[in-house]
Amino acid sequence: MKFVLVSGGVISGVGKGIIASSTGLLLKTTGLTVTSIKIDPYINIDAGTMAPTEHGEVYVTDDGGEMDLDIGNYERYLLTTLTRDHNITTGKIYQQVIERERRGDYLGKTVQVVPHITNAIQDWIERVARLPVDDSQAEPDVCVIELGGTVGDIESAPFIHAVSQLQRRAGRGNFVQILVSYVPIVGEQKTKPTQRAVSDSRSAGLNPDLIACRCEQPLNDATIQKVANMCQVEQKQVIAVHNVSTTYHVPMLLDRQNLLDTLSDLLDLPSIKRPTELIGRGGNMWKDWVGLARGQDHTNGTVTIALVGKYTSLEDSYISVSKSLEHAAMYCRKKLELVYVDASHLEDETKEDSPAEFHKAWHVVCTADAILVPGGFGFRAVEGMIKAITWARTKNVPFLGICLGMQLAVIEYARNVAGIADAGSEELHPQAKDHVIIYMPEVDKTKLGGTMRLGKHPCIFQPGTEWSRLRMLYGPAQQTAERHRHRYEVNPTKIDQLEKAGLTFVGKDVKGERMEIIELRDHSWFVGVQFHPEYLSRVLSPSKVVLGFFAAAAGCLDEVTERLNKD
């Protein structure tokens, strides 16, 4: 097993996840089987109870793990299927060690950070790194580990100690560290922060083999030379990662600097035997990737999508949604203009308090080619979302509602079309007389962490829905499977009344009791899904739900449907 550790130096949030994903992609294109692990030093067990505006979106895996958003990057880039165990947190490690101590597994010894916590971290990494993660079901050849945070953080100390020990456990030629640092421009490109970061990393027991310098502009030759000299490395060990038009160009940027050749030398990659089939598949994967990435620079027109949400102050709150729209745009050879709209700005209160914000928000909604309402929790800004849904429905503007967005579409239709004037949700409108959205009966209402309906579940297309624009994208398939994260559902007792009013439930769960997909027949595209299609969207394999929505906005839905059915 080969390990590639990607860690931070100066500040967090400079692109460790993209660099780690891009490195894994390059390795996979050579026919290697690659897996990924993300280490988050926070004490939370997982990201499930964290606010999106605190840490970005909560990403969900097939097995129901609520994960850091970087896990999504790995899956999107490497076409892998990871598990909840591929995201390590301080909370998970300490929970495991304390449970062992309570069982008496440590034979009466004093349980300490070193060696018990650090050994638990290493054992976890070695165990998870060997889990099959792709269609080949082969044990991975290389594991890319991203260590969250920066060197020097108090909470990172046990993990840094552990991976430095893992380096010795793995043996020479089996472990490489990439340190991601930042080169600011203050009149000129400054290398002192990078020098300091390398020094701190070495003091902590990690000696970087490669230094990835994030910068706004391409690094000057003199800057590269200075980093190499002051950090005692060869110039080829300094990688310049400047800002590019899209993150999908980063693997190509690394490839031009011969990262693969350097990793091959450091890890003795030629010694790993690779099936001819995987080598060919990797080559085709790279060819497709380069074609799609370069195609973004030669698009045919722009499609504007208004994302009307609750957490628009931090765009990472909807990163999988935005990436899935990018995948669809690449497929359709269009340029995506995604405009984030704070749903509260669409409400009447804002019209009184801040008329400029109100009219600006409504201008975006009224001029957009399509409207997307994503997931979320809580009452704030809900009425603004409902107003946007009303606009999309009545003006024949393509609409996609995801999770909460689908539930609000049901509420909007119940109020304005089905004649259920006081329709509401048990979560959002507890005083409403008619709850068309209710708690799922099996959900724990007192414990929030890990108690929702999570993970991948099947969705069955219903008889008589062959006309569905969404269903047509799936060809003859009778069902699909998608990832979920919700604790509320459409009230089964209201289904007949809603269907008689014209709302079609195209997809349901295997028992036919839980509503999964809604659609309006006489509309250009009005679809709501209870699941999160963005979690399974990939660069080389866009989500059909999001692709259909984007194609409807771009005016090429028929062509895309025909193309998918041919493929």
JOSUL-V928822 format. One line per field, one symbol per residue. psi: psi as a letter, one per 30 degrees, with the letter a starting at -180 (. if undefined). A space follows every 10 residues. Layout:
# JOSUL-V928822
psi = ???
This chain:
# JOSUL-V928822
psi = kkkjkjllde llgggeeeee eeeeeeeefg glkklkkkkj flfkeagegk kefegaljkk leggkjlkff eeeeeeefhl jllfffjkle eeeeeeeeee eefgfghglk klejfeeeee eeeeeeeeff kkfaffglkk ekkkkkjlal kfkeffeeee eefeeeeeee lkggkkkjkj lkjljielkk feeeeeeeee eeefgkjkek jjjklelkkl eeeeeeeeef ghlleffjkk ilklfkfffe eeeeefghee eeeeeeghef fkkkkeeeee eeeeeeeeee eeeffffili lkkkkjjjaf hffjfffhee eeeeeeeeee efhlkkjjkk kjffffleee eeeieeeeee efeeefflfl kkjallllfk geeeeeeeee eeefghkkkk kkceeeeeee eeeeefefgi ehkakeefif fkejjfklkk ffkjffkejg gljlakklkk klkggffkee effgbfkfll klklilgllk jfffeeeeef fgkkjeklaf fgfkkeklkk ehkejjkkkf ljfffgkleg ilkeeeeeee eeefggeeee eeeefe.
